[in-house]
Amino acid sequence: MIKEFETFHGAVFARLIHKTTVPLTFESFPTPDNASYVINGKTGIYIKYSSKRLSPWTFSFQKRHQDEMLEMRRKFGEVYLLLLCNNDGIVSLSSDDVKKILNDTHDPVEWIRVARSAGKMYKVTGSDGDLPYKIGRSDFPQSVLNSLVEVRVPETRIFSWFSKSADKTPTP
């Protein structure tokens, strides 16, 4: 039998895989909650889902959930909280976004609420504040994929016609 969380987590993996040409590897981050994964050994994701059909969707966070995300951030530098709003969409929040709505004091239980009107963006609020901007339906998976791509600066060769060395040739 397929567990409900496996179906929702599969939606995350499918979106990530189908929206990139970069090879991806996934590992589970060892926790009892089956909610944490590491992509390409460098970016953490923490997945929560709501099977509620319509907006608003509320996600509860026990202290251990926030502690786990903090541990992943310390280990990998970046962690994304992915909130699956049933079949409506996936809200991707960076670690910095999460800290705006759930502060550094990890209370025993806190919450995040996601709301969206038809044709609009997601409004995200939490126990400790509101996200000052809205999240678009298309922000995921691009936000996570951007964290995986290393920016490579092409090697630059400098050529001078006035160089004393005769063996240098211009490069395009």
C-alpha positions as CSV (number, residue, x, y, z in Angstrom):
1,M,0.0,0.0,0.0
2,I,1.3,3.5,-0.9
3,K,1.4,5.8,2.1
4,E,-0.2,9.2,1.8
5,F,3.1,11.0,2.6
6,E,4.8,9.0,-0.2
7,T,2.4,10.3,-2.8
8,F,2.9,13.9,-1.7
9,H,6.7,13.6,-1.5
10,G,6.7,11.9,-4.9
11,A,5.1,15.1,-6.3
12,V,8.0,17.1,-5.1
13,F,10.6,14.7,-6.6
14,A,8.7,14.6,-9.9
15,R,8.6,18.4,-10.2
16,L,12.3,18.7,-9.4
17,I,13.3,16.0,-11.9
18,H,11.1,17.2,-14.8
19,K,12.1,20.9,-14.5
20,T,15.9,20.5,-14.8
21,T,18.5,19.0,-17.0
22,V,21.0,18.9,-14.2
23,P,21.5,15.4,-12.7
24,L,19.9,15.1,-9.3
25,T,20.6,12.8,-6.4
26,F,18.3,12.4,-3.4
27,E,19.1,11.1,0.0
28,S,16.9,10.9,3.1
29,F,18.2,12.9,6.0
30,P,18.1,10.6,9.0
31,T,15.1,11.5,11.1
32,P,12.1,9.7,12.6
33,D,9.6,11.9,10.6
34,N,10.5,11.0,7.0
35,A,10.2,14.6,6.0
36,S,13.8,15.6,5.3
37,Y,15.9,15.0,2.2
38,V,19.2,16.2,0.8
39,I,19.6,17.0,-2.9
40,N,23.0,16.5,-4.6
41,G,24.6,16.4,-1.1
42,K,24.3,20.2,-0.7
43,T,20.7,21.5,-0.3
44,G,18.2,20.3,2.3
45,I,14.5,20.1,1.8
46,Y,11.9,19.6,4.5
47,I,8.5,18.6,3.2
48,K,5.1,19.1,4.9
49,Y,1.7,18.5,3.3
50,S,-1.9,19.2,3.9
51,S,-4.6,17.0,2.4
52,K,-7.2,19.6,3.0
53,R,-8.9,20.3,-0.3
54,L,-9.3,24.1,-0.1
55,S,-7.5,27.2,1.2
56,P,-6.4,28.0,3.8
57,W,-3.9,25.2,4.6
58,T,-2.4,25.0,8.1
59,F,0.8,23.2,8.9
60,S,1.9,22.5,12.5
61,F,5.5,22.5,13.6
62,Q,6.7,20.8,16.7
63,K,9.9,21.9,18.2
64,R,11.8,18.9,16.8
65,H,10.7,19.8,13.3
66,Q,12.3,23.3,13.6
67,D,15.3,21.9,15.3
68,E,15.8,19.4,12.4
69,M,15.5,22.2,9.8
70,L,18.1,24.2,11.8
71,E,20.4,21.2,11.9
72,M,20.1,20.8,8.1
73,R,20.9,24.5,7.6
74,R,24.0,24.3,9.7
75,K,25.2,21.2,7.8
76,F,24.3,22.2,4.2
77,G,24.0,26.0,4.3
78,E,20.5,26.1,2.8
79,V,17.3,24.4,3.5
80,Y,13.9,24.8,1.8
81,L,10.6,24.2,3.5
82,L,8.2,22.8,1.0
83,L,4.5,23.1,1.9
84,L,2.2,21.0,-0.3
85,C,-1.2,22.5,-0.4
86,N,-3.1,19.3,-1.5
87,N,-3.5,19.5,-5.3
88,D,-3.3,23.3,-5.4
89,G,0.5,23.7,-5.5
90,I,3.7,23.7,-3.6
91,V,5.0,26.7,-1.6
92,S,8.7,26.9,-1.3
93,L,10.2,28.9,1.6
94,S,13.9,29.5,2.1
95,S,15.4,29.3,5.6
96,D,15.3,33.1,5.7
97,D,11.6,33.1,4.7
98,V,10.9,30.6,7.5
99,K,12.7,32.8,10.1
100,K,10.4,35.7,9.2
101,I,7.3,33.7,10.2
102,L,8.7,31.3,12.8
103,N,11.4,33.1,14.9
104,D,14.5,31.6,16.4
105,T,12.7,30.6,19.6
106,H,11.3,27.1,18.9
107,D,8.2,26.8,20.9
108,P,6.7,23.3,21.6
109,V,4.1,23.8,18.8
110,E,3.9,26.5,16.1
111,W,2.1,26.9,12.8
112,I,2.3,28.2,9.3
113,R,-0.9,29.1,7.4
114,V,-1.0,29.3,3.6
115,A,-3.9,30.9,1.8
116,R,-4.7,31.5,-1.9
117,S,-7.7,32.9,-3.7
118,A,-8.4,31.7,-7.2
119,G,-5.9,33.1,-9.7
120,K,-3.8,34.8,-6.9
121,M,-0.5,34.1,-5.2
122,Y,0.0,32.4,-1.9
123,K,-0.1,34.5,1.3
124,V,2.0,32.9,4.1
125,T,1.6,33.7,7.8
126,G,3.1,32.0,10.8
127,S,3.0,31.9,14.6
128,D,5.5,34.7,14.8
129,G,4.6,37.0,11.8
130,D,3.6,37.4,8.2
131,L,5.7,36.9,5.2
132,P,5.9,40.5,3.8
133,Y,5.4,39.3,0.2
134,K,3.4,36.6,-1.6
135,I,4.7,33.4,-3.2
136,G,3.9,32.6,-6.8
137,R,2.6,29.2,-7.9
138,S,5.6,28.8,-10.2
139,D,8.3,29.6,-7.6
140,F,8.7,25.9,-6.9
141,P,10.8,24.1,-8.1
142,Q,12.9,26.9,-9.6
143,S,13.9,28.4,-6.1
144,V,15.3,25.0,-5.1
145,L,17.0,24.3,-8.4
146,N,18.7,27.7,-8.4
147,S,20.4,26.7,-5.2
148,L,21.9,23.6,-6.8
149,V,23.5,25.3,-9.8
150,E,27.0,26.6,-9.3
151,V,27.7,29.9,-11.1
152,R,30.8,29.3,-13.2
153,V,32.7,32.3,-14.4
154,P,34.5,31.5,-17.7
155,E,38.3,31.8,-17.6
156,T,39.4,35.1,-19.1
157,R,42.6,35.4,-21.0
158,I,44.1,38.8,-21.4
159,F,45.8,39.6,-24.7
160,S,47.7,42.6,-25.5
161,W,49.2,43.6,-28.9
162,F,51.9,45.3,-26.9
163,S,53.0,42.1,-25.0
164,K,56.7,41.4,-25.2
165,S,56.1,37.7,-25.6
166,A,55.9,36.7,-29.3
167,D,54.2,33.3,-28.6
168,K,50.9,34.8,-27.3
169,T,48.0,34.6,-29.7
170,P,44.6,36.3,-29.3
171,T,41.8,34.2,-28.1
172,P,38.2,34.8,-29.1
